[in-house]
Amino acid sequence: MGPDADPSATIYHNPRCSKSRQALELLRERGVEPTVIKYLETPPTVDELRTLIADAGLTVREAVRVKEAEFTELGLLEASDEQLLKAMVAHPRLIERPFVVTAKGTRMGRPTETVEEIL
């Protein structure tokens, strides 16, 4: 976390994802320098991920990238929420992105405009 980072804002970021880059740019345009967690390198725990998903008002299935090859390879179509959460932590590419957390709440930045709700 840099000296100008806002400790009350965090983005679970994948620099290779356009939606994730757009959300980070939006935060910075609004004067928020968030803590950036590159979740592919530092995945959340199952409990952290469960909380992020619940706080964003999503179901576990809504937070899974079903088009990722691993989803099919791991046979997750009929998986329970707990099985999905464990798979997402073990294979973080399965986590839909980006999650943005501020003092006002948590949102999935898809579409990017949803982040505005918590600024």
N, C-alpha and C positions, 0 to 999 in steps of 0.2 A: 504494500500500500504506500503510495507516494505521499509527500507532505501535503498535497492539496486534495487528497482523497476525502470524500464525504463518508464518514463511518456509518451513516444511516442509509447508504445506498450501495447495493451490490448487484452485479450482473454476472450470471453464469454464462460465459462467453466462449464461442468458438470463432476464432478470427477468420476461418475459411468460409463461414456462413454469412451470406449477404444480409439476412434478417438480423442476425446477431450484430453485425457491423452497423446496420442502420439504427438499432436500438441504442448502441453505445454512442453513436453520433448524436442521436436525439437527446440523450442525457447530457452530453457535453454542451450541446447548443443551449440547453436550459440552465447551464451553469452548474451542473452536477458532475463531479469527478468521482465516479463510483469505484468501489473495490472491485477489481476484475478477477474473477475466478475462472481460469481456463479449465473447465470441468472435464475435458478429455484427458488432461494431465493430472488433475486433482478432483476425481469424482466425489460427489456427496455420498454420505453413508445412506443406507436404506432409510433410516429415521429422518435424516435431513431431507431426502428426496420426497418421502411421504408428506412431510410438513410443507415443502414448497408446493407440491401438487395440490394439497388440500387448501392451502392459503390462497392459491390462485383460482380456486373454485373449479378445479378440473377433476376429472376421474383419472385414475392411473392410465387407463387405455388411451385417453385423450393426450397424454403426455409421452406416449411412445411413438417413435418414428417407425411405423409399420412398413414403410417402403425400403428400409435398410435391409441389406442382404442377411444380416445376422438375425433379424426377426424371423425370417423363414427358415434359415439354417438351424436355429435353436428350437424350432417348432413351437412358437409362442402364440399361435392363433387362438388356442383354447386355454392359455395359461391363466392362472388366478392372479389377482392383484399382487399378492406377495411374491409369486414367481416372476411376474413382470418387473417388480421393483428390484429384486435380486439380480435379474438379467440386465437391467438398466445400469446398475452400479458396476457389475462385472464387465459390461460392454457399453461404456458411456455414449457411444455414437447413437445408441437407441434412445437417448433422452432428447425430447423435442426441445428446441431452443428458440430464443434465449429466455431464461427466467430472469426477471428483474425484481428486486426487493428494495423497497424504501420504507421510511417510517410510516407511510400511508397505506402500505399493503404490498402484495405480491401479484405480479402479472406475467403471463406468457406473452412475449413480444411478437405475437402473430395474430393479427397484423400489428405492425410497429406502433400504430396509434394507441393501442391499448395501454402502452406505458404511460401515456399522458394522464390516465386516470389516477396514477399514484404519484404524480409530481406536484 
